[in-house]
């Protein structure tokens, strides 16, 4: 029986309470959101969270955490999104459509993608954007190609044929990865010319793990759940690593646009990445990254059960649950802005800022 190893993408920091000696109402939404971190608002109304079967694994973890605080609550996941109260989606074909009735939409989490491969003894290969495009377009067909050797100086590359796998209806992060590579080469390649296409990531992974020389573009939740070997990217002599700091660096390039109760974020590659905590320089950003939104699709009940769980999804401890399953937490600025939008009609935090000093 295979044991799946869970790898934590990022360690969630402890949120520091603001020290405020006095405060004149109204309290800004982001400040209210920060104080609300201490409270879990429970409700007994039924809440159904619609998502794909794959994303439901991470969503269920957040539900389990919520039920540990609120054991009387009735929150479940469903892949039948027609009657869902909340929908979680990245808007790609494998995820549900956002409901047309959504009155509140905010980011919930993000994920990333890269080129993975199955070649025994070759962990940590680095590819240039040009090499990635040559592999996924079928121009490079063997591991010992000089173009691969040029960025893998410490490896003796063997004669190993490359078999390219792909998935029908790729995730948003897969598409973002291909677009990122295309920005570097100046040549747009929007699909993988695979020798074999699969309807589901799970079936692709099963075949990849028994096929020496198999390559595929896959999202982080699939990579980390199955402990797959992933590649890094060399851009202008800089190795951009498929790891936490690079994900956070790219996430700091997200631009927020708020329209009423809808908060959308998009990546702006031209923005200078923010510095990592305790570092003198920012990591190179991994721009093969996409956002999952959560939308409130139905009118709430008297207890505000739907909105209370939606707000819970933005807590730091819940974000930590997401990262356990290969999804990257929101940056603090996005998280607090989203939490403020969701929580602005919820009961005010019982903590009075004026009492802190």
ZARODREN-415857 format. One record per residue (C-alpha): residue number from 1; residue in one letter; x, y, z. Coordinates in steps of 0.001 Angstrom, whole numbers, padded with zeros to 6 digits, m for minus. Example, Ala and Ser with C-alpha at 12.3 -4.5 7.8 and 13.67 -1.06 7.14 Angstrom:
 num residuo       x       y       z
   1       A  012300 m004500  007800
   2       S  013670 m001060  007140
This chain:
 num residuo       x       y       z
   1       X  000000  000000  000000
   2       X  001439  003320 m001063
   3       X  001897  006005  001588
   4       X  001552  009519  000293
   5       X  003859  012060  001796
   6       X  002479  015533  002423
   7       X  004955  018336  001936
   8       X  004330  021736  003468
   9       X  004884  024481  000914
  10       X  005029  027315  003416
  11       X  005151  027756  007152
  12       X  002321  029987  008358
  13       X  003536  032738  010618
  14       X  001752  033724  013816
  15       X m000303  036838  013188
  16       X  000694  039711  015445
  17       X m002142  041736  017007
  18       X m001965  045451  016412
  19       X m000980  047533  019430
  20       X m003377  050447  019444
  21       X m003639  052856  022343
  22       X m006776  054534  021081
  23       X m009039  054343  018055
  24       X m011662  056637  016669
  25       X m014559  054837  014922
  26       X m015072  053680  012297
  27       X m012353  051055  012498
  28       X m010818  050347  009047
  29       X m011889  046985  007564
  30       X m008338  045598  007498
  31       X m007911  046414  011190
  32       X m011245  044802  011999
  33       X m010147  041732  010025
  34       X m006961  041509  012062
  35       X m008864  041652  015354
  36       X m011353  039084  014043
  37       X m008506  036547  013891
  38       X m009063  035789  017564
  39       X m012711  034847  017023
  40       X m014289  031869  015286
  41       X m017919  032704  014688
  42       X m019966  029499  014708
  43       X m023393  028965  013127
  44       X m025704  025978  012834
  45       X m027158  026567  009386
  46       X m026290  024131  006584
  47       X m023422  025219  004328
  48       X m022468  023341  001154
  49       X m019108  024203 m000393
  50       X m018947  023357 m004091
  51       X m015609  022427 m005657
  52       X m013950  019910 m007926
  53       X m013190  016506 m006477
  54       X m009478  017358 m006380
  55       X m009829  020734 m004640
  56       X m012378  019235 m002230
  57       X m009511  017509 m000396
  58       X m008089  020856  000717
  59       X m011528  022361  001311
  60       X m012458  019412  003534
  61       X m009383  020070  005648
  62       X m010638  023600  006296
  63       X m014065  022201  007166
  64       X m012544  019728  009605
  65       X m010696  022574  011301
  66       X m013887  024651  011474
  67       X m015779  021739  013033
  68       X m013082  021407  015671
  69       X m014072  024923  016787
  70       X m017773  024579  015978
  71       X m018824  020912  016396
  72       X m022526  021729  015976
  73       X m022033  023325  012568
  74       X m023175  021626  009362
  75       X m020599  022292  006643
  76       X m019942  019813  003835
  77       X m018290  019710  000413
  78       X m020140  018849 m002756
  79       X m019168  018334 m006381
  80       X m022789  018978 m007358
  81       X m022500  022747 m007357
  82       X m026059  023489 m008487
  83       X m027192  023980 m004896
  84       X m023877  025008 m003332
  85       X m023811  027991 m000994
  86       X m020131  028647 m001721
  87       X m018104  027759 m004813
  88       X m014309  027428 m004887
  89       X m012777  027615 m008371
  90       X m009791  028738 m010419
  91       X m012100  029193 m013427
  92       X m010358  026481 m015473
  93       X m012300  023761 m017250
  94       X m011677  021154 m014539
  95       X m013125  023387 m011826
  96       X m016767  024459 m011446
  97       X m018031  027670 m012977
  98       X m018459  030523 m010541
  99       X m022159  030956 m009848
 100       X m023813  033834 m011691
 101       X m025575  034775 m008441
 102       X m022356  035331 m006470
 103       X m022770  038400 m004295
 104       X m019329  038209 m002675
 105       X m016190  036905 m004421
 106       X m012680  036987 m002960
 107       X m009427  035058 m003388
 108       X m009050  031982 m001180
 109       X m005693  030408 m002100
 110       X m003320  029962 m005025
 111       X m001345  027182 m006643
 112       X  001594  026816 m009007
 113       X  002726  024544 m011845
 114       X  005951  023333 m013400
 115       X  007382  020656 m015681
 116       X  007715  017315 m013869
 117       X  009472  014163 m014996
 118       X  010172  010572 m014035
 119       X  013827  009680 m014576
 120       X  015474  007740 m011759
 121       X  018456  009489 m010171
 122       X  017903  012903 m011727
 123       X  016339  015052 m009042
 124       X  016722  018805 m009458
 125       X  017039  019334 m013197
 126       X  016960  022935 m014385
 127       X  015598  023978 m017765
 128       X  015722  027233 m019662
 129       X  012414  028582 m020972
 130       X  013573  027702 m024482
 131       X  014232  024124 m023379
 132       X  010807  023833 m021746
 133       X  009166  024966 m024966
 134       X  011266  022544 m026990
 135       X  010264  019656 m024719
 136       X  006541  020395 m024638
 137       X  006461  021020 m028400
 138       X  008174  017695 m029092
 139       X  011378  019168 m030545
 140       X  013542  017685 m027754
 141       X  013004  013935 m027565
 142       X  015926  012684 m025466
 143       X  017286  013559 m022030
 144       X  020854  013832 m023353
 145       X  019961  016697 m025690
 146       X  022654  019441 m025635
 147       X  020019  022040 m024786
 148       X  019207  020174 m021554
 149       X  022898  019603 m020812
 150       X  023595  023354 m021067
 151       X  021688  024087 m017829
 152       X  022530  020876 m015956
 153       X  026296  021055 m015679
 154       X  026495  018701 m012679
 155       X  024666  015814 m014348
 156       X  025858  013141 m016741
 157       X  022781  012849 m018875
 158       X  021918  009386 m020143
 159       X  020396  008259 m023412
 160       X  016759  008283 m022310
 161       X  013876  008864 m024678
 162       X  011333  011454 m023518
 163       X  007645  010550 m023485
 164       X  005418  013588 m023141
 165       X  002101  013255 m021292
 166       X m000655  015821 m021093
 167       X m004076  016371 m019596
 168       X m007271  017464 m021263
 169       X m008504  020737 m019791
 170       X m005399  021821 m017817
 171       X m005599  023832 m014611
 172       X m005211  027609 m014525
 173       X m001722  027308 m013032
 174       X m000637  024993 m015880
 175       X m001753  027669 m018328
 176       X m000046  030384 m016269
 177       X  003208  028376 m016372
 178       X  003096  028084 m020158
 179       X  002315  031788 m020479
 180       X  005226  032655 m018174
 181       X  007621  030551 m020240
 182       X  006264  032230 m023359
 183       X  006951  035689 m021929
 184       X  010596  034699 m021525
 185       X  011051  033296 m025030
 186       X  008795  035709 m026869
 187       X  007046  032710 m028423
 188       X  003584  031699 m027239
 189       X  003022  027968 m026703
 190       X m000366  027301 m025135
 191       X m000551  023534 m025248
 192       X  001510  020416 m024635
 193       X  001953  018264 m027729
 194       X  001668  015068 m025736
 195       X  002072  011527 m026982
 196       X m000852  010641 m024730
 197       X m003580  012796 m023200
 198       X m005548  011927 m020050
 199       X m008863  013190 m018747
 200       X m007727  013180 m015115
 201       X m004476  014103 m013390
 202       X m004690  010952 m011262
 203       X m004620  008680 m014308
 204       X m001751  010662 m015826
 205       X  000274  010329 m012618
 206       X m000262  006562 m012495
 207       X  001137  006245 m016007
 208       X  003957  008737 m015409
 209       X  005263  006841 m012372
 210       X  005797  003666 m014381
 211       X  007226  005312 m017500
 212       X  010942  006111 m017472
 213       X  011504  009367 m019331
 214       X  007948  010637 m018844
 215       X  007449  014428 m018736
 216       X  004320  016512 m018022
 217       X  003260  019982 m016864
 218       X  001426  019544 m013553
 219       X  000066  021747 m010720
 220       X  001555  021889 m007243
 221       X m001308  020075 m005492
 222       X m000760  017051 m007754
 223       X  003027  017285 m007499
 224       X  003198  017418 m003713
 225       X  000400  014922 m003127
 226       X  002208  012313 m005223
 227       X  005806  013307 m004333
 228       X  006722  013864 m007978
 229       X  010101  015092 m009216
 230       X  009822  018667 m010447
 231       X  012060  020985 m012443
 232       X  013304  024513 m011824
 233       X  013709  027256 m014425
 234       X  016852  029170 m015389
 235       X  016095  032695 m016567
 236       X  019005  034903 m017635
 237       X  021514  032912 m015555
 238       X  019268  032947 m012471
 239       X  017822  029672 m011195
 240       X  014191  030323 m010274
 241       X  013323  027608 m007775
 242       X  010000  025834 m007462
 243       X  009726  026537 m003734
 244       X  008157  028718 m001057
 245       X  010151  031932 m001402
 246       X  009678  032064 m005164
 247       X  005925  031465 m004820
 248       X  005687  034248 m002249
 249       X  007745  036549 m004447
 250       X  005319  036024 m007331
 251       X  002328  036435 m005020
 252       X  003690  039858 m004053
 253       X  003209  040843 m007707
 254       X m000551  040363 m007508
 255       X m002603  043486 m008104
 256       X m005929  043868 m006282
 257       X m009046  045337 m007870
 258       X m012032  045887 m005588
 259       X m015509  046432 m006974
 260       X m018086  046428 m004202
 261       X m017970  042989 m002587
 262       X m015865  041484 m005372
 263       X m012080  041385 m004975
 264       X m010051  040179 m007946
 265       X m006292  039759 m008114
 266       X m004110  039440 m011195
 267       X m000379  038970 m011656
 268       X  001545  041993 m012912
 269       X  005014  040698 m013927
 270       X  006323  044276 m014149
 271       X  005965  044852 m010383
 272       X  009182  044574 m008404
 273       X  008779  041615 m006007
 274       X  008742  042403 m002310
 275       X  011627  041335 m000100
 276       X  011397  038046  001740
 277       X  011267  038403  005526
 278       X  014789  038682  006911
 279       X  016375  038758  003445
 280       X  018375  041455  001715
 281       X  016929  040666 m001697
 282       X  013751  039148 m003074
 283       X  013713  035650 m004508
 284       X  013124  035369 m008231
 285       X  009332  035055 m008650
 286       X  007763  031786 m009824
 287       X  005133  033273 m012115
 288       X  003490  029999 m013067
 289       X  000898  030792 m010398
 290       X m002890  031139 m010343
 291       X m005642  032076 m007887
 292       X m008612  030154 m006529
 293       X m011588  032351 m005677
 294       X m014437  031593 m003296
 295       X m017861  032995 m004115
 296       X m021019  033298 m002017
 297       X m023820  032006 m004239
 298       X m026953  032038 m002065
 299       X m028689  034353  000327
 300       X m027499  033766  003870
 301       X m029610  032499  006748
 302       X m030396  034444  009906
 303       X m027205  033174  011597
 304       X m025052  034206  008616
 305       X m023790  030635  008444
 306       X m022440  030885  004889
 307       X m020553  034114  005397
 308       X m019096  032943  008715
 309       X m017554  029860  007142
 310       X m016415  031880  004135
 311       X m014612  034222  006534
 312       X m013113  031232  008331
 313       X m011438  030159  005078
 314       X m009355  033340  005280
 315       X m007985  032704  008792
 316       X m004266  032027  009065
 317       X m004775  028555  010500
 318       X m007103  027635  007631
 319       X m004627  028965  005099
 320       X m002117  026647  006723
 321       X m004445  023727  006045
 322       X m004525  024631  002352
 323       X m000746  024687  002039
 324       X m000506  021164  003425
 325       X m002228  019989  000257
 326       X m000120  021907 m002233
 327       X m002002  025203 m002357
 328       X m000165  028414 m001532
 329       X m001695  030768  001094
 330       X m002641  034321  000209
 331       X m000246  037143  000930
 332       X m001164  039098  004047
 333       X m002357  042191  002189
 334       X m004713  040176 m000030
 335       X m005870  037986  002857
 336       X m006785  040907  005094
 337       X m008516  042802  002296
 338       X m010588  039718  001410
 339       X m011372  038983  005053
 340       X m012504  042563  005533
 341       X m014917  042341  002592
 342       X m016415  039070  003797
 343       X m016637  040138  007418
 344       X m017919  043684  007110
 345       X m021530  042660  007858
 346       X m020633  040014  010429
 347       X m020823  040806  014152
 348       X m018007  043129  015169
 349       X m015101  041542  017058
 350       X m015613  041646  020792
 351       X m012065  042931  021265
 352       X m012110  046695  021771
 353       X m008951  048251  020241
 354       X m009250  051197  022656
 355       X m008507  048855  025547
 356       X m005145  047860  024121
 357       X m002101  049853  024998
